[in-house]
Amino acid sequence: MNWQIFWIAFSTIFLAEIGDKTQLVCFSLSTKSTSIVPVFLGAMIAFVLSTFIACMLGNYLQKVVPVNVIHSIAGVILIVSGILVLINKL
């Protein structure tokens, strides 16, 4: 196992997810329940499944599309998303 990749993935996802909409939804749903277990398990399974799908898709794409093209497309998507967020905030 490549521990450097593990820690990069962990720290990046952990920091990116702090205070996002998912946490707000979990917070809201937890206030409606006497037990946090169903909310935690539902959120955890949903996140694991969506992450698994993303990893499988990434693994497949890197075999079909050159990695530098994937990085360029991801960069463009992030830049466009940032611009759209800024436009909507102004």
N, C-alpha and C positions, 0 to 999 in steps of 0.2 A: 504494500500500500504506500502510495506517495503521500507522506504526511504534510509536505509543504502545500500540495494542492488541497488537501483536507482542510488545513487551517486557513488558507486563503478563502475557500468556499464558505467555511463556517463564519469567519469574521465578516466577510462581505455581506452575506445574507443576514446575519444577526444585526449588523449595523443598519442595513437597508430596511429591515422590517420593524425597527423600533418606531413606534408611534404611527404605523401605517393604518389604513382602513380596516385591515383584518383585525388588528388589536382592538380598534374601537368597536367593531362588531362583536368580538368576544366579550369585551367589557360590558356592552349593552345586554347581550344574551345572558351573561352571568348574573346580572342584576334581577333577571326574571326567574331565576331558578334557585332552589335551596341547595343544589349541589353543582359544583363546577365541573364534575367529571364528564357529563354528557357534552358540555360545550368544549372542554379540552379535547376529548377524544374525537369529536366531530371535526374540529379545526385541525387537529394533528393529522388525522387520516386524509382530509382534503389537501393539506399542504404537502404531505408525503406523496400523494398520488399526482398532484400537479408537478411537483419537483421530479418525480420519476419519469413522467411523460416528457418533460423538458430535457432531461438527461438522455433519454432514449432518442429523442429527435435530434439532439446535438450530436450524439454518437453516430447516428445514421448520416446526417448531413456532412460531417467531416470526412466521411468516406466517399461522398459523391461530389462535394463542392470543396475547392481549395480553402484552407483555413484563413488565408489572408482575405479572401472574398467574404467569408463569413464575418470576420472582424470588421471589415469595411461596412458591410450591410448593418451590423449591430451598431456601429458608431453613428451611421447616418440616422438610424431609427432613434437612437438616444438624443442626438442633436435636434432632430425634428420634434420629438416629444417635448424636449426642453423649451424650444421656441413656441410650440403650441401652448404650453403651460404659461409661459411669460405673456403671450398675447391675451390669453383668457384672464390673467391677473391684472392686466393694465386697464 
